[in-house]
């Protein structure tokens, strides 16, 4: 805990307890008496804190400042990038996701988060208005579904679900043992053991049509195995490592891509011509291909050849959509 954090903790204790014994400060802050003494002196001399020792009550307290004395206030506490993002993300999650779900239980937590956001000398409402966390392409989940899945997950019970596949088809009924919920790219996913396939599977929660809790205990999968299956390679539908993809980005976008993290085990470097070469492990290629395609002509798949062929097919199908003009006639290819 650095000095700034200690000053805020001292101020909090004094405001909450009114009179704070020396031993309480030492216990809470885990510092020596000499360090605490220097913190007290800093509060009094630099910040005009009306901090006094109350012999009768056996502790330190704030006294009412005399008329004309400088007003005491701690300097604005602000956050680094990751801390601010975490607070704003939590506030957005509690505000926008699953409306009505656990509102009465989450209200105190949300109040605390907004208090922290406002501790920099700016109202939380102003912070929220000026700094936004944009949640794009989020797919809503029925509140009752989410509550049922969460209950089974924490109670370690199996679920009967009807899961719809992307594309045509009516989906399939399954019995699963839920392992963990994952919030990824503004959507919820359920990592679970599928008793039909006898293997681990990842289900998009918004694609679950019906869900029912059973009385049967969920089977337990070791956390290390879950990590190997779901986080060892690229994307939410990861799977065990298949191979590495090698990408080459143009010099025009190299500086931006070089700062992106596609996977914790990625390897990247600039070559002599300014191209950015990126390698990362993958298993399922659906999400990887979508992310590669968003860079258009600024990226080329170098390896593996199988993936080069797949993206060539996708690009040819996309091009077919634009070979018809507004009159419905096919536009001839340029030689």
Number of C-alpha atoms within 10 A of each C-alpha: 9 6 13 13 12 18 18 15 16 19 19 12 17 19 13 9 11 14 18 21 16 14 11 12 21 14 10 12 17 13 13 11 13 9 14 20 11 12 17 17 15 15 20 15 11 10 15 17 21 18 18 14 16 15 8 6 11 12 18 20 21 17 13 8 14 9 7 6 9 12 12 14 12 16 13 11 15 15 14 7 8 9 11 15 15 12 17 21 16 15 21 17 16 19 15 11 16 18 13 12 15 12 13 9 9 12 13 11 14 19 12 12 18 20 13 17 24 19 18 16 13 13 15 18 12 11 15 16 9 8 12 12 12 10 13 9 9 14 12 15 19 14 14 13 18 18 14 14 23 16 13 21 21 11 12 18 20 26 25 15 18 18 20 20 14 10 7 7 8 11 15 12 16 15 21 26 25 28 25 16 19 16 10 11 11 15 18 18 18 22 23 26 23 19 15 10 11 9 10 21 19 22 20 21 23 18 17 21 16 12 19 14 17 13 10 11 13 21 15 12 14 8 11 9 13 18 14 14 20 22 19 20 27 26 21 20 22 23 22 19 17 13 13 17 22 18 19 21 23 18 17 12 15 19 15 11 17 17 9 8 11 19 16 12 13 16 15 18 14 16 11 7 8 15 20 23 22 21 19 18 22 23 21 17 17 10 14 17 16 12 13 16 15 10 13 10 10 16 20 18 21 15 15 13 10 10 16 15 12 12 17 13 12 13 13 10 11 11 11 11 10 11 13 13 10 7 6 8 9 13 11 8 6 4 3
